[in-house]
Amino acid sequence: MIKIDLDKCIKCKSCIRDCFPENIILQNDEISIKGPCMMCGHCVAICPTKAISFEGYEDSEELKNLNYNIEADTFLNFVKARRSIRHFKEKKIEKKIIEKLLEVGRFSPTGANIQDVNYFVIQDELEKFKEAIWEGLNNFTNSDINSLVLKRYKDRFINMYENRFNDDKLFFKAPMLLVITSSSKINGILAADKIELMANMMGLGVLFSGFIEMAINYSEELIKKFRLKRNVTCACMLIGYPDISYKRTAPRKNINVEWL
């Protein structure tokens, strides 16, 4: 619920101008809410006197107190330098580091601000989950689904499964798996993308595993565990400390763009 402190309100109408649903009005010389709100928070963020708040939410931070300036070229070079990691050190990730990664996800945008993204951090019980994921991959491999992925990788999946105890080509010794689900796939992907960038900034490496995602969707146990009857798997991220170092950027095709 939105709360308006009329003693603090100076009637500048900034909240009215920035309210996309046009749900804030000036009535009888007072700011008020005329109907259900999408809770996007723009009115809270733009109010110069902090007169608007959301009941049950934490206090908003003042931008003037935050250091959020990043040079554009530095960010571009950072993106160019990132790689998918398939060589991890056998080193556990501290909880405070994981919590910072999740905080990035929490502040990522969602459609209509529904904030429907769920995070499953699997580290302490990863070995138990590995068994179910391997069986899910085996179920997918032996299914009769007409899939280009299965046609292309079936022999590899069979080999991976048969040698899973000797040469793990699915988890690559990563100490943690982050499974992100949502009612809308794009919401989870937006969060996952920002979490990967943050992980790289903190010296971690990430592998987005489509193989694990497919395996989860073919395991009744994991479908129930991750509540996938009403949500979809958005990203499966293996995260850990890289045991590899790259020397240069990877080749990229020319960009496909039309200027209209």
C-alpha positions as CSV (number, residue, x, y, z in Angstrom):
1,M,0.0,0.0,0.0
2,I,1.2,3.5,-0.8
3,K,1.5,6.0,2.0
4,I,1.6,9.7,1.4
5,D,2.8,12.0,4.2
6,L,0.8,15.2,3.5
7,D,2.9,17.2,5.9
8,K,6.0,16.5,3.8
9,C,4.2,16.8,0.4
10,I,4.9,20.2,-1.4
11,K,2.5,19.4,-4.2
12,C,5.2,19.7,-6.9
13,K,3.3,17.1,-9.0
14,S,6.5,15.2,-9.9
15,C,4.9,12.0,-8.9
16,I,1.8,12.8,-11.1
17,R,4.0,13.5,-14.1
18,D,6.0,10.2,-13.7
19,C,3.1,7.9,-13.0
20,F,2.7,5.9,-16.1
21,P,-0.8,4.4,-15.2
22,E,-1.9,7.9,-14.3
23,N,-2.9,6.6,-10.9
24,I,-1.8,9.7,-8.8
25,I,-4.0,12.8,-8.8
26,L,-4.3,16.1,-7.1
27,Q,-7.7,16.3,-5.5
28,N,-9.0,18.9,-3.1
29,D,-5.4,20.3,-3.1
30,E,-4.0,17.0,-1.8
31,I,-2.1,14.2,-3.6
32,S,-4.0,11.0,-3.6
33,I,-4.2,7.5,-5.2
34,K,-7.2,6.9,-7.3
35,G,-7.0,3.1,-7.8
36,P,-5.0,-0.2,-7.7
37,C,-1.2,0.5,-8.1
38,M,1.4,-1.5,-10.0
39,M,3.9,-0.6,-7.3
40,C,6.7,0.4,-9.7
41,G,8.1,2.8,-7.1
42,H,8.7,5.7,-9.4
43,C,6.7,8.1,-7.2
44,V,8.9,7.1,-4.3
45,A,12.1,7.6,-6.3
46,I,11.2,11.0,-7.7
47,C,9.6,12.7,-4.7
48,P,12.0,15.5,-3.5
49,T,10.8,15.5,0.1
50,K,10.5,11.7,0.7
51,A,6.8,12.1,1.2
52,I,5.8,8.8,-0.5
53,S,6.6,5.3,0.8
54,F,5.4,1.7,0.4
55,E,4.0,0.0,3.5
56,G,5.9,-3.2,4.2
57,Y,8.9,-2.2,2.0
58,E,12.4,-1.1,3.1
59,D,13.3,2.5,3.0
60,S,14.7,3.7,-0.3
61,E,18.3,4.8,-0.6
62,E,19.3,8.3,-1.6
63,L,21.0,8.3,-4.9
64,K,23.3,11.2,-3.9
65,N,24.8,8.8,-1.3
66,L,25.5,6.0,-3.8
67,N,28.5,5.8,-6.0
68,Y,27.1,4.4,-9.3
69,N,29.2,6.1,-12.0
70,I,30.8,3.6,-14.4
71,E,32.8,4.7,-17.4
72,A,31.2,3.5,-20.6
73,D,34.4,2.2,-22.2
74,T,35.4,0.4,-19.0
75,F,32.0,-1.4,-19.0
76,L,32.3,-2.3,-22.7
77,N,35.8,-3.7,-22.1
78,F,34.5,-5.7,-19.1
79,V,31.7,-7.2,-21.2
80,K,34.2,-8.1,-24.0
81,A,36.5,-9.8,-21.4
82,R,33.8,-12.1,-19.9
83,R,33.9,-15.8,-20.9
84,S,31.8,-18.9,-20.2
85,I,33.7,-20.8,-17.6
86,R,34.1,-24.6,-17.7
87,H,37.1,-24.9,-15.4
88,F,36.4,-24.2,-11.7
89,K,38.5,-24.3,-8.6
90,E,37.2,-26.6,-5.8
91,K,36.5,-23.6,-3.5
92,K,33.3,-22.8,-1.8
93,I,31.7,-19.4,-2.3
94,E,31.1,-17.4,0.9
95,K,27.5,-16.6,1.8
96,K,28.0,-12.9,1.9
97,I,29.2,-13.0,-1.7
98,I,26.2,-15.0,-2.8
99,E,23.9,-12.5,-1.0
100,K,25.4,-9.6,-3.0
101,L,24.8,-11.5,-6.2
102,L,21.2,-12.0,-5.2
103,E,20.8,-8.4,-4.3
104,V,21.7,-7.5,-7.9
105,G,18.9,-9.8,-9.0
106,R,16.5,-8.3,-6.6
107,F,17.0,-4.8,-8.2
108,S,16.7,-6.1,-11.8
109,P,13.6,-5.0,-13.7
110,T,10.6,-7.1,-14.2
111,G,7.6,-6.6,-16.5
112,A,4.9,-4.5,-14.8
113,N,7.2,-4.6,-11.7
114,I,5.7,-7.9,-10.6
115,Q,9.0,-9.0,-9.0
116,D,8.2,-12.6,-9.6
117,V,11.7,-14.0,-9.8
118,N,12.7,-17.0,-7.6
119,Y,16.3,-18.0,-6.7
120,F,17.4,-21.5,-5.7
121,V,20.9,-21.4,-4.4
122,I,22.4,-25.0,-4.4
123,Q,25.7,-25.3,-2.8
124,D,25.6,-27.4,0.4
125,E,23.4,-30.0,-1.1
126,L,24.8,-29.8,-4.6
127,E,25.9,-33.5,-4.7
128,K,22.3,-34.6,-4.0
129,F,20.9,-32.4,-6.7
130,K,23.5,-33.6,-9.2
131,E,22.0,-37.1,-9.0
132,A,18.5,-35.9,-9.9
133,I,19.9,-33.6,-12.7
134,W,21.9,-36.4,-14.2
135,E,18.8,-38.6,-14.2
136,G,16.8,-35.8,-15.8
137,L,19.4,-35.5,-18.6
138,N,19.2,-39.3,-19.1
139,N,15.4,-39.1,-19.3
140,F,15.7,-36.4,-21.9
141,T,18.3,-38.4,-23.9
142,N,16.0,-41.4,-23.9
143,S,12.8,-39.5,-24.8
144,D,11.1,-39.6,-28.2
145,I,10.9,-35.8,-28.4
146,N,11.6,-34.3,-31.8
147,S,14.4,-32.0,-30.8
148,L,17.3,-30.6,-32.8
149,V,19.3,-30.4,-29.6
150,L,18.7,-34.1,-28.9
151,K,19.6,-35.0,-32.5
152,R,22.8,-33.1,-32.3
153,Y,24.0,-34.0,-28.8
154,K,22.4,-37.5,-28.1
155,D,25.7,-39.4,-28.5
156,R,27.4,-36.8,-26.3
157,F,24.7,-37.0,-23.7
158,I,25.0,-40.8,-23.5
159,N,28.8,-40.5,-23.1
160,M,28.5,-37.8,-20.5
161,Y,26.1,-39.9,-18.5
162,E,28.1,-43.0,-18.7
163,N,31.3,-41.2,-17.6
164,R,29.7,-38.9,-15.0
165,F,31.6,-40.2,-12.1
166,N,35.0,-40.1,-13.7
167,D,34.9,-37.0,-16.0
168,D,32.1,-34.6,-15.1
169,K,31.2,-32.7,-18.3
170,L,28.0,-31.2,-16.9
171,F,29.0,-29.5,-13.6
172,F,32.8,-29.0,-14.2
173,K,33.6,-29.0,-10.5
174,A,31.6,-25.8,-9.9
175,P,30.8,-25.4,-6.2
176,M,27.4,-23.8,-6.7
177,L,24.4,-24.0,-9.0
178,L,21.9,-21.1,-9.1
179,V,18.5,-21.9,-10.6
180,I,16.4,-19.0,-11.5
181,T,12.6,-19.4,-12.2
182,S,9.8,-17.0,-12.9
183,S,6.3,-16.8,-14.3
184,S,7.8,-14.8,-17.1
185,K,11.0,-16.1,-18.7
186,I,12.3,-12.6,-19.6
187,N,12.1,-11.5,-16.0
188,G,14.5,-14.2,-14.9
189,I,16.8,-13.7,-17.8
190,L,17.2,-10.0,-17.0
191,A,18.2,-10.9,-13.4
192,A,20.5,-13.7,-14.5
193,D,22.4,-11.4,-16.9
194,K,23.1,-8.8,-14.2
195,I,24.1,-11.5,-11.7
196,E,26.6,-12.8,-14.2
197,L,28.2,-9.4,-14.6
198,M,28.3,-8.9,-10.9
199,A,29.9,-12.4,-10.4
200,N,32.6,-11.5,-12.9
201,M,33.3,-8.2,-11.1
202,M,33.8,-10.2,-7.9
203,G,36.3,-12.6,-9.4
204,L,33.8,-15.4,-10.0
205,G,33.1,-17.2,-13.3
206,V,29.7,-18.3,-14.6
207,L,28.5,-20.9,-17.0
208,F,24.9,-20.7,-18.3
209,S,24.0,-24.4,-18.7
210,G,21.2,-25.2,-21.2
211,F,21.9,-28.9,-20.6
212,I,21.1,-28.6,-16.9
213,E,17.9,-26.6,-17.7
214,M,16.8,-29.4,-20.1
215,A,17.6,-32.0,-17.4
216,I,15.5,-30.2,-14.8
217,N,12.5,-30.1,-17.1
218,Y,12.7,-33.9,-17.5
219,S,12.9,-34.7,-13.8
220,E,9.6,-34.9,-12.0
221,E,11.4,-34.6,-8.7
222,L,13.0,-31.3,-9.7
223,I,9.9,-29.9,-11.4
224,K,8.2,-30.3,-8.1
225,K,11.1,-28.9,-6.1
226,F,11.4,-25.8,-8.2
227,R,7.6,-25.4,-8.5
228,L,7.7,-25.5,-12.3
229,K,4.0,-26.3,-12.7
230,R,3.4,-22.5,-12.4
231,N,6.8,-21.1,-13.2
232,V,9.4,-21.7,-15.9
233,T,13.1,-22.3,-15.6
234,C,14.8,-19.1,-16.8
235,A,18.5,-19.8,-16.2
236,C,20.8,-22.4,-14.6
237,M,24.0,-20.8,-13.7
238,L,27.1,-22.7,-12.5
239,I,29.1,-20.3,-10.4
240,G,32.6,-20.6,-8.9
241,Y,36.2,-19.3,-8.9
242,P,37.7,-19.8,-12.4
243,D,40.6,-22.2,-12.8
244,I,41.6,-20.7,-16.1
245,S,42.8,-17.4,-17.5
246,Y,42.1,-16.0,-21.0
247,K,44.5,-13.7,-22.8
248,R,42.3,-12.0,-25.4
249,T,38.7,-11.5,-26.5
250,A,36.9,-14.2,-28.4
251,P,36.1,-13.6,-32.1
252,R,32.7,-12.2,-32.9
253,K,30.8,-11.9,-36.2
254,N,30.0,-8.5,-37.5
255,I,26.9,-7.1,-36.0
256,N,23.6,-7.5,-37.8
257,V,21.9,-4.2,-37.6
258,E,19.5,-2.1,-39.7
259,W,19.3,1.6,-39.3
260,L,15.8,2.7,-40.0
